[in-house]
Amino acid sequence: MSDEKIHDHDRPIWGASAIAREAGCPTRAAAYRLLEAGHLPGRKIGRRWVSTPSQIRGALIGNQRGGGRD
């Protein structure tokens, strides 16, 4: 195993519920819809979504500045 440490902002967040909490979404379903539409960054691995705090924060900051996806 590598000596590199995983920083908190790079740790994986597994599942739409956990991603919803990180993104401040009111429900898991809301996060799921945003993930499916590509408005929140994430990948589906099997049946679960995965993302990182830094990816989510980057997307939210980009959206606040008007730099979100079209």
PyRosetta script that sets phi, psi and omega in degrees:
from pyrosetta import init, pose_from_sequence

init()
pose = pose_from_sequence("MSDEKIHDHDRPIWGASAIAREAGCPTRAAAYRLLEAGHLPGRKIGRRWVSTPSQIRGALIGNQRGGGRD")
pose.set_psi(1, 148.8)
pose.set_omega(1, -176.4)
pose.set_phi(2, -76.1)
pose.set_psi(2, 154.2)
pose.set_omega(2, 176.3)
pose.set_phi(3, -81.7)
pose.set_psi(3, -6.0)
pose.set_omega(3, -179.9)
pose.set_phi(4, -67.4)
pose.set_psi(4, 137.9)
pose.set_omega(4, 177.3)
pose.set_phi(5, -95.0)
pose.set_psi(5, 143.2)
pose.set_omega(5, 175.1)
pose.set_phi(6, -85.2)
pose.set_psi(6, 119.3)
pose.set_omega(6, 178.1)
pose.set_phi(7, -72.9)
pose.set_psi(7, 152.0)
pose.set_omega(7, -176.9)
pose.set_phi(8, -55.0)
pose.set_psi(8, -37.9)
pose.set_omega(8, -177.8)
pose.set_phi(9, -74.5)
pose.set_psi(9, -11.3)
pose.set_omega(9, 179.4)
pose.set_phi(10, -106.2)
pose.set_psi(10, -2.7)
pose.set_omega(10, -178.1)
pose.set_phi(11, -69.1)
pose.set_psi(11, 143.5)
pose.set_omega(11, 178.9)
pose.set_phi(12, -70.6)
pose.set_psi(12, 143.1)
pose.set_omega(12, 173.0)
pose.set_phi(13, -111.8)
pose.set_psi(13, 118.7)
pose.set_omega(13, -175.6)
pose.set_phi(14, -103.1)
pose.set_psi(14, 130.6)
pose.set_omega(14, 173.5)
pose.set_phi(15, 94.9)
pose.set_psi(15, 146.6)
pose.set_omega(15, -178.1)
pose.set_phi(16, -64.5)
pose.set_psi(16, -31.8)
pose.set_omega(16, 179.3)
pose.set_phi(17, -65.2)
pose.set_psi(17, -45.9)
pose.set_omega(17, 179.8)
pose.set_phi(18, -68.1)
pose.set_psi(18, -37.4)
pose.set_omega(18, 177.6)
pose.set_phi(19, -66.0)
pose.set_psi(19, -38.6)
pose.set_omega(19, 177.6)
pose.set_phi(20, -60.5)
pose.set_psi(20, -44.2)
pose.set_omega(20, 178.7)
pose.set_phi(21, -61.7)
pose.set_psi(21, -44.4)
pose.set_omega(21, -178.6)
pose.set_phi(22, -64.3)
pose.set_psi(22, -37.5)
pose.set_omega(22, -176.4)
pose.set_phi(23, -86.9)
pose.set_psi(23, -10.0)
pose.set_omega(23, -178.4)
pose.set_phi(24, 78.8)
pose.set_psi(24, 22.4)
pose.set_omega(24, 177.6)
pose.set_phi(25, -75.1)
pose.set_psi(25, 145.7)
pose.set_omega(25, -177.6)
pose.set_phi(26, -69.5)
pose.set_psi(26, -28.3)
pose.set_omega(26, -178.3)
pose.set_phi(27, -143.8)
pose.set_psi(27, 163.1)
pose.set_omega(27, 174.7)
pose.set_phi(28, -62.4)
pose.set_psi(28, -39.4)
pose.set_omega(28, -178.8)
pose.set_phi(29, -62.2)
pose.set_psi(29, -38.0)
pose.set_omega(29, 178.5)
pose.set_phi(30, -64.4)
pose.set_psi(30, -44.6)
pose.set_omega(30, 178.6)
pose.set_phi(31, -63.6)
pose.set_psi(31, -41.6)
pose.set_omega(31, 180.0)
pose.set_phi(32, -59.3)
pose.set_psi(32, -45.0)
pose.set_omega(32, 179.0)
pose.set_phi(33, -62.7)
pose.set_psi(33, -41.5)
pose.set_omega(33, 178.9)
pose.set_phi(34, -66.6)
pose.set_psi(34, -38.2)
pose.set_omega(34, 176.8)
pose.set_phi(35, -65.5)
pose.set_psi(35, -47.3)
pose.set_omega(35, 180.0)
pose.set_phi(36, -60.1)
pose.set_psi(36, -38.0)
pose.set_omega(36, -178.3)
pose.set_phi(37, -80.4)
pose.set_psi(37, -10.3)
pose.set_omega(37, -179.6)
pose.set_phi(38, 86.0)
pose.set_psi(38, 10.4)
pose.set_omega(38, 179.6)
pose.set_phi(39, -81.8)
pose.set_psi(39, -23.3)
pose.set_omega(39, 170.8)
pose.set_phi(40, -114.7)
pose.set_psi(40, 139.2)
pose.set_omega(40, -179.5)
pose.set_phi(41, -76.8)
pose.set_psi(41, 137.6)
pose.set_omega(41, 177.1)
pose.set_phi(42, 177.7)
pose.set_psi(42, 164.9)
pose.set_omega(42, 175.6)
pose.set_phi(43, -127.0)
pose.set_psi(43, 147.2)
pose.set_omega(43, 176.2)
pose.set_phi(44, -95.7)
pose.set_psi(44, 121.4)
pose.set_omega(44, 177.0)
pose.set_phi(45, -117.6)
pose.set_psi(45, 111.4)
pose.set_omega(45, -172.0)
pose.set_phi(46, 66.9)
pose.set_psi(46, -123.2)
pose.set_omega(46, 179.3)
pose.set_phi(47, -103.9)
pose.set_psi(47, 3.3)
pose.set_omega(47, -175.8)
pose.set_phi(48, -113.0)
pose.set_psi(48, 146.3)
pose.set_omega(48, 174.6)
pose.set_phi(49, -88.5)
pose.set_psi(49, 146.9)
pose.set_omega(49, 175.7)
pose.set_phi(50, -138.6)
pose.set_psi(50, 141.6)
pose.set_omega(50, 177.2)
pose.set_phi(51, -152.8)
pose.set_psi(51, -174.0)
pose.set_omega(51, 175.5)
pose.set_phi(52, -130.0)
pose.set_psi(52, 156.4)
pose.set_omega(52, 177.6)
pose.set_phi(53, -57.1)
pose.set_psi(53, -39.7)
pose.set_omega(53, -178.2)
pose.set_phi(54, -67.0)
pose.set_psi(54, -36.6)
pose.set_omega(54, 177.6)
pose.set_phi(55, -66.1)
pose.set_psi(55, -42.4)
pose.set_omega(55, -178.8)
pose.set_phi(56, -66.2)
pose.set_psi(56, -47.4)
pose.set_omega(56, 178.8)
pose.set_phi(57, -60.5)
pose.set_psi(57, -41.5)
pose.set_omega(57, 178.7)
pose.set_phi(58, -60.5)
pose.set_psi(58, -41.2)
pose.set_omega(58, 179.1)
pose.set_phi(59, -67.4)
pose.set_psi(59, -41.0)
pose.set_omega(59, -179.3)
pose.set_phi(60, -68.4)
pose.set_psi(60, -40.8)
pose.set_omega(60, 177.4)
pose.set_phi(61, -65.2)
pose.set_psi(61, -42.2)
pose.set_omega(61, 177.2)
pose.set_phi(62, -61.2)
pose.set_psi(62, -39.8)
pose.set_omega(62, 179.2)
pose.set_phi(63, -68.2)
pose.set_psi(63, -36.0)
pose.set_omega(63, 179.6)
pose.set_phi(64, -68.3)
pose.set_psi(64, -30.8)
pose.set_omega(64, 179.9)
pose.set_phi(65, -86.7)
pose.set_psi(65, -0.7)
pose.set_omega(65, -178.2)
pose.set_phi(66, 83.3)
pose.set_psi(66, 12.6)
pose.set_omega(66, -178.0)
pose.set_phi(67, -101.9)
pose.set_psi(67, 22.3)
pose.set_omega(67, -179.7)
pose.set_phi(68, -72.4)
pose.set_psi(68, 177.7)
pose.set_omega(68, 178.7)
pose.set_phi(69, -67.7)
pose.set_psi(69, 150.8)
pose.set_omega(69, 176.3)
pose.set_phi(70, -89.2)
pose.dump_pdb("model.pdb")
